């Protein structure tokens, strides 16, 4: 059990020989303990970083893999939403909120967060360990699937919007929609949309001359 999962303990490295462009590693194992030694505090002191500890750490109770999952959930929440679920300068208040309050729904803070992602983050940040994912891997896999599904849905929406704009002769707006879609995924079908846009725009220009 790591007990101190937070952004500053993640290392990013480029791996040229790998299929992945970036490798992510967790560092700083100064507070790590065997999974069978389930104790949160050290001499009554809170371990971990106040902004990222789990409710059970805040209570100075025993911790396990579910505690690390909660902390990872806060890191993911901050990355995707743009702020922490619980904020403030008073550590005592932060700890009290962590113990009794569920986190806010991410999309109520950042409307760009898809509903699929809301569900995954809130499960990882459940107050009770039994309500979280079975493992950190299960959480990461679910989050990855939610993001991919939301990207696919948005990709389809953008293509539909671009076609509607082309029909209205709003070619520059249509091009912007297709460029946004290309940032999500670049497919052969999408290139056909670009070709249709360019052809329609050229045809319109020709008949107006």
C-alpha positions in Angstrom: 0.0 0.0 0.0 1.6 3.3 -1.1 -0.4 5.7 1.2 0.8 8.9 -0.5 -0.6 8.9 -4.0 -0.5 12.5 -5.3 0.5 14.3 -8.5 4.1 15.1 -7.4 4.8 11.4 -6.9 4.0 10.6 -10.5 6.9 10.5 -13.0 6.4 10.9 -16.8 9.0 9.6 -19.2 9.2 9.3 -23.0 9.9 5.8 -24.1 11.0 5.9 -27.8 11.1 2.1 -28.2 7.6 1.7 -26.8 4.3 1.8 -28.6 3.2 4.3 -25.9 4.4 7.8 -26.2 4.7 8.4 -22.4 5.4 6.0 -19.6 3.9 6.9 -16.2 5.5 5.6 -12.9 4.6 6.1 -9.3 7.5 7.2 -7.1 8.3 8.0 -3.4 7.8 4.8 -1.5 8.7 6.3 1.9 5.3 5.5 3.4 4.7 2.2 1.6 3.8 -0.8 3.7 3.0 -4.5 3.1 -0.7 -5.1 2.4 -1.0 -7.3 5.4 0.2 -4.5 7.8 -2.9 -2.4 7.6 -2.2 0.6 9.8 -2.8 4.2 8.7 -1.0 6.4 11.2 2.4 6.4 12.8 2.2 7.2 16.5 -1.2 8.9 16.0 0.0 11.0 13.1 -1.8 11.2 9.8 0.2 9.7 6.9 -0.2 10.9 3.4 -0.9 14.4 2.0 -4.0 16.2 3.3 -5.4 17.0 -0.1 -5.3 13.5 -1.3 -5.8 11.2 1.6 -8.8 8.8 1.8 -11.6 9.1 4.4 -10.1 6.1 6.3 -6.7 7.8 6.4 -8.3 11.0 7.6 -9.8 9.0 10.5 -6.4 7.4 11.1 -7.9 4.0 10.5 -6.4 0.9 8.9 -5.8 1.3 5.1 -5.5 -1.0 2.2 -5.5 -0.9 -1.6 -8.9 0.9 -1.6 -7.2 3.9 0.2 -4.7 4.2 -2.7 -7.6 3.9 -5.1 -9.3 6.9 -3.5 -6.2 9.0 -3.6 -5.7 8.1 -7.3 -9.4 9.0 -7.8 -8.6 12.5 -6.4 -5.7 12.9 -8.8 -7.9 11.8 -11.7 -10.6 14.2 -10.6 -8.2 17.1 -10.4 -6.8 16.3 -13.9 -10.1 15.9 -15.6 -12.2 18.6 -13.8 -9.5 21.2 -13.3 -9.7 21.4 -9.5 -9.8 19.2 -6.4 -13.1 17.8 -5.1 -12.4 19.4 -1.7 -10.6 22.7 -1.4 -9.6 25.1 1.4 -6.8 26.3 3.5 -7.9 24.7 6.8 -6.6 21.1 7.0 -9.1 20.3 9.8 -12.0 21.4 7.6 -10.7 19.4 4.7 -10.4 16.3 6.8 -13.9 16.7 8.2 -15.3 17.1 4.7 -13.4 14.1 3.5 -14.9 11.9 6.2 -18.6 12.9 5.9 -19.2 14.4 2.4 -19.2 12.6 -1.0 -17.3 14.6 -3.6 -19.3 16.9 -6.0 -20.4 15.5 -9.3 -17.5 16.4 -11.7 -19.7 17.7 -14.5 -21.4 20.2 -12.2 -18.0 21.9 -11.9 -16.8 21.3 -15.4 -19.6 20.7 -17.9 -17.1 19.2 -20.4 -16.7 16.1 -18.2 -18.9 13.4 -19.8 -21.5 11.6 -17.7 -19.7 8.3 -18.1 -16.7 9.8 -16.4 -18.8 11.2 -13.6 -20.0 7.7 -12.7 -16.5 6.2 -12.7 -14.9 9.0 -10.6 -17.7 9.0 -8.0 -17.3 5.2 -7.5 -13.6 5.5 -7.0 -14.3 8.3 -4.5 -17.0 6.5 -2.6 -16.9 7.1 1.2 -17.1 3.4 1.9 -14.3 1.1 0.6 -16.9 -1.6 -0.3 -18.5 0.8 -2.8 -15.2 1.4 -4.7 -13.8 -0.6 -7.6 -12.3 -4.0 -6.8 -8.8 -2.7 -7.6 -6.9 0.3 -8.9 -6.6 -1.5 -12.2 -10.3 -2.0 -12.4 -10.7 1.8 -11.8 -8.2 2.8 -14.4 -9.7 0.4 -17.0 -13.2 1.7 -16.3 -12.0 5.3 -16.6 -10.2 4.6 -19.9 -13.3 2.9 -21.3 -15.5 5.9 -20.2 -13.2 8.4 -21.8 -13.0 6.3 -25.0 -16.8 6.0 -25.2 -17.3 9.7 -24.6 -14.7 10.6 -27.3 -16.5 8.3 -29.8 -19.8 9.9 -29.0 -18.4 13.4 -29.4 -16.7 12.4 -32.6 -20.0 11.3 -34.2 -21.7 14.5 -33.0 -19.0 16.7 -34.5 -19.3 14.9 -37.9 -23.1 15.4 -37.8 -22.7 19.0 -36.9 -20.2 19.6 -39.7 -22.6 18.1 -42.3 -25.4 20.4 -41.1 -23.1 23.4 -41.4 -22.0 22.4 -44.9 -25.6 22.2 -45.9 -26.0 25.8 -44.7 -22.9 26.9 -46.6 -21.1 27.6 -43.3 -17.9 26.1 -44.5 -15.4 27.6 -42.0 -17.5 26.5 -39.0 -17.8 23.1 -40.6 -14.0 22.9 -41.0 -13.6 23.8 -37.3 -15.9 21.0 -36.3 -14.0 18.5 -38.4 -10.6 19.7 -37.0 -12.0 19.1 -33.5 -13.1 15.7 -34.5 -9.7 14.9 -36.0 -8.1 15.7 -32.6 -10.2 13.0 -31.1 -9.5 10.4 -33.7 -8.3 10.5 -37.3 -10.1 8.0 -39.5 -10.4 7.4 -43.3 -14.1 8.2 -43.0 -13.2 11.6 -41.5 -11.0 12.4 -44.4 -14.0 11.8 -46.7 -15.8 14.5 -44.7 -12.9 16.9 -45.4 -13.0 16.0 -49.1 -16.7 16.5 -49.2 -16.3 19.9 -47.5 -13.6 21.1 -49.9 -15.5 19.8 -52.9 -18.8 21.5 -51.9 -17.0 24.8 -51.0 -15.2 24.8 -54.4 -18.5 24.0 -56.2 -20.3 26.8 -54.4 -17.5 29.3 -55.3 -17.6 28.2 -58.9 -21.3 28.7 -59.5 -21.2 32.1 -57.8 -18.6 33.4 -60.3 
